[in-house]
Amino acid sequence: MRRDDPSFGRWALHNAANLTHAAAELNLAPEDWRLYKVAWVGGCVLFDRDALVDCGGFGFWDQLPVDLAGEDVAAQWRVMERYGGAGILPSRAVHLESPTTVPYRETDAADVVLGVDEV
């Protein structure tokens, strides 16, 4: 997954309560769920640990400056490139729209880890 990939447009599905609305429109029974394709998931991420470690995990920390954001994206994209990824509806998680606790976000970790030319 890269930002210039047409499927990157799916990132917006994870904004605010979009997943809640999408799940409600499906009229699923309480025990039912659906998988769907993702571009990336900001928060509420579960990794298969073996897959994460196989892709380098978060071992790129020593390559990153202090003022950064997007380390979750870098790790997710590396795992998804090798193993794929999916979201689950209903997720039963809702974004709180709280202010970020990372005030300085000068560097996008995915640009550093995956290479600026690739992003």
C-alpha positions as CSV (number, residue, x, y, z in Angstrom):
1,M,0.0,0.0,0.0
2,R,1.3,3.4,-0.9
3,R,-0.4,6.8,-0.9
4,D,-0.5,6.9,-4.7
5,D,-2.2,3.5,-5.0
6,P,-5.9,3.8,-6.0
7,S,-6.9,1.6,-3.0
8,F,-5.4,4.2,-0.6
9,G,-8.7,6.0,-0.8
10,R,-10.1,3.4,1.6
11,W,-8.3,5.1,4.5
12,A,-11.3,7.4,5.0
13,L,-13.4,4.5,6.1
14,H,-11.8,4.7,9.5
15,N,-12.5,8.3,10.2
16,A,-14.7,9.1,13.3
17,A,-17.8,6.9,13.4
18,N,-17.8,5.7,9.8
19,L,-17.5,2.1,10.8
20,T,-20.4,2.3,13.2
21,H,-22.6,3.7,10.4
22,A,-21.3,1.2,7.8
23,A,-22.1,-1.7,10.2
24,A,-25.5,-0.4,11.0
25,E,-26.4,-0.3,7.3
26,L,-25.6,-4.0,7.0
27,N,-28.3,-4.9,9.5
28,L,-26.1,-7.8,10.9
29,A,-27.4,-10.1,13.5
30,P,-25.6,-9.6,16.9
31,E,-23.4,-12.6,16.3
32,D,-22.6,-11.8,12.6
33,W,-19.6,-9.9,11.3
34,R,-18.0,-9.1,7.9
35,L,-14.4,-8.7,6.7
36,Y,-13.5,-5.8,4.5
37,K,-10.4,-4.5,2.7
38,V,-8.4,-1.8,4.4
39,A,-5.8,0.7,3.3
40,W,-4.7,1.2,6.9
41,V,-6.3,1.3,10.3
42,G,-5.4,4.1,12.7
43,G,-5.7,2.6,16.1
44,C,-7.6,-0.5,17.2
45,V,-5.0,-2.7,15.4
46,L,-4.3,-6.3,16.1
47,F,-1.3,-8.0,14.5
48,D,-0.5,-11.6,14.1
49,R,2.7,-11.3,16.2
50,D,4.6,-13.8,14.1
51,A,3.7,-11.8,10.9
52,L,4.7,-8.5,12.6
53,V,8.0,-9.8,13.7
54,D,8.7,-11.5,10.3
55,C,8.2,-8.1,8.7
56,G,10.6,-6.3,11.1
57,G,8.1,-5.3,13.7
58,F,8.9,-1.8,15.0
59,G,12.6,-2.4,14.7
60,F,12.9,0.8,12.7
61,W,12.8,3.1,15.7
62,D,16.5,3.8,15.5
63,Q,16.0,5.2,12.0
64,L,13.5,7.8,13.1
65,P,13.9,11.3,14.4
66,V,12.1,12.6,17.5
67,D,9.4,14.6,15.8
68,L,7.4,12.0,13.9
69,A,4.1,10.3,13.3
70,G,3.0,7.4,11.3
71,E,5.0,4.5,12.9
72,D,1.8,2.5,13.0
73,V,1.3,3.0,9.3
74,A,4.8,1.9,8.5
75,A,4.4,-1.3,10.4
76,Q,0.9,-2.0,9.1
77,W,1.9,-1.5,5.5
78,R,4.9,-3.8,5.8
79,V,2.7,-6.6,7.3
80,M,-0.1,-6.0,4.8
81,E,2.3,-6.2,1.8
82,R,3.4,-9.6,2.8
83,Y,0.4,-11.1,4.6
84,G,-2.6,-8.9,3.7
85,G,-4.9,-7.3,6.1
86,A,-8.6,-6.8,6.8
87,G,-11.0,-4.9,9.0
88,I,-14.0,-6.4,10.8
89,L,-17.5,-5.0,10.9
90,P,-18.9,-4.3,13.4
91,S,-15.6,-3.2,15.0
92,R,-17.4,-2.0,18.2
93,A,-14.7,0.7,18.4
94,V,-15.4,4.4,17.9
95,H,-12.9,7.2,17.4
96,L,-13.1,9.7,20.2
97,E,-11.8,12.6,18.1
98,S,-9.5,13.6,21.0
99,P,-6.6,15.9,20.2
100,T,-3.3,14.2,19.4
101,T,-0.8,13.7,22.1
102,V,2.0,14.0,19.4
103,P,2.2,17.8,18.9
104,Y,5.3,17.7,16.6
105,R,4.8,15.6,13.5
106,E,7.4,16.9,11.2
107,T,8.4,13.4,9.9
108,D,6.2,10.8,8.5
109,A,7.7,7.5,9.7
110,A,6.3,5.6,6.6
111,D,8.3,8.0,4.4
112,V,11.5,7.1,6.3
113,V,10.9,3.4,6.8
114,L,9.4,2.6,3.3
115,G,11.4,5.2,1.4
116,V,10.2,8.7,0.3
117,D,10.2,7.7,-3.4
118,E,7.8,4.8,-2.7
119,V,5.3,6.8,-0.7
